[in-house]
Amino acid sequence: MDLTEGDAEVPKVQEVLTELPSGAVSLSGDNGVYKFIRKEGTSEQKPSTGSKVTVDYTGKLEDGSVFDSSSGRKFTFNLGKSEVIKAWDLGVASMKRGEVCELYCHSKYAYGERGSPPKIPKNANLIFEVELHSWEAEDLTEDKDGGILREILNAGVDYTMPNNGAEVELELVGKHNDNVFDERHITYNVSEADEELQLIPAIDIIVKQMKKSEHSRIFVKSKYGFGAAGSQKFNIPPNADLVYDIKLVKFENAAEAWEMTDEERLENSSIVKEKGTKFFKDKKYLKAIVQYKKILDYLEHHDAKEDQTDLLENWKKMKMAGYLNLALCYNKLKDYAETIHMCEQALKEDPKSEKALYRMGEAYFEQKMFDEAQKHFLEVIKVNANNKPARNMKVKCDQTIKKLKDAERSKYKGMFDKFSKQDEEAEIRKKVEQQKERAKAKAAKKVAKTDESGEPAEAVNDGMKNGIAEAQS
């Protein structure tokens, strides 16, 4: 249970701790956490929720005994994400860069009734000396590639955040090299901005992670901005990094699937399918993907009974449309792994789906996995012998596989011929060496006989030369 202001059952820290230094201030509003500054910080900025902070610390019990210390190795954690005790999330958020402080923590803001054996007993109040070295802004990207970093300037209120399709009202200021290029008050639906609005992808990503009245600053790499194309409207060059200040004034979330009846889920699926198809025809494949994914969100579960055959049939058809259209979009984006994944999901619904088998075959072909592609095009033909595109692609696979096998045979034949020639040449060299050795031996015998007969040395040498010449011929 969290401490709340005015909770009479919770002892106040100043009633439990033996002493609090003069000048210590309460951070929790209920006397659960006090802070005393030992050394002032070097800047006015403070880390915000989600920042990756780096600190040094020493932890003590009330009797002054040390139970833990970073010992200069430095400790890093993500602020406000419940990765540390509550007292730390509160205390470090109040610190400035370079600040050194003491945090006096009631057990409910530390390790509570359980403690942390063997060093920290149950219901132990703790004292920490903390030094804040630095912090990095929160990374909002799914891949954590540093493409969108956020600093929260005002934390906002409530706990809910906009979902896909939510109507949001924003105030935004965009800067490039400290020059303001975009300053607007706009209302739009998340993930559904049209081209006229010229909103970069980072806007949708951050908006879905903001609370009402939150004011944040984001640092955006070009990948999540206007990319390699830049923006003619805003005079932004290619591959430009940007900075945006964004305030979420208010929002109204789109209805969630669990709030709808089955009929409403199907109706909404049909609406987003039409939106997705429009984006697809305009070659806006990423926007189309957002809409098609909503189909799968709406149709994840249903409440229909087995005898509601028409509804269940329409449900299956719409879900298949979601998977197949996503596969088509991913194929266009050359994301063949996702294409195959979507086709696999579709085949779970209908193992004989021509479109799923065909698009899977296309994805394998583009990845040069020709045997797998051939197998899937053959499956299409088994389902529908009159599917001409599948027949053409199977022929293309057959021809490609034959070419590769012929090239492989030719390659290895050339290698074998080369090795055979090398073996033959080695054998000839071996025979020549053997003949030379025999000639030398024969000549040596003549030398021995000459020594006995007294024949001139020149004649012996001539005999050796002749013997070697015979061997070389």
Buried (B, 14 or more C-beta within 10 A) or exposed (E): EEBEEEBEEBBBBBEBBEEBEEEBEBBBEBBBBBBBBEEEBEEEEBBBBBBBBBBBBBBBBBEEEEBBBBEEEEBBBBBBEEEBBBBBBBBBBBBBBBBBBBBBBBBBBBBBEEBBEEBBEEBBBBBBBBBBBBBBBBBBBEEEEEBBBBBBEEBBEEEEBBBBBBBBBBBBBBBBEEEEBBEEEBEBBBBBBEEEEBBBBBBBBBBBBBBBBBBBBBBBBBBBBBBEEBBEEBEBEEBBBBBBBBBBBEBEBBEEBEEBEBEEBBEBBBBBBEBBBEBBEEEBBEBBBBBBBBBBBBBEEBEBEEEBEEBBEBBEEBBBBBBBBBBBBBBBEEBBEBBBBBBEBBBEBBEEBBBBBBBBBBBBBEBEBBEBBBBBBBBBBEBBEEBEEBBEBBEBBBEBBEEEEEEEEEEEEEEEEEEEEEEEEEEEEEEEEEBBEEBBEBBEEBBEEBEEEEBEEEEBBEBBEBBBEEBEE
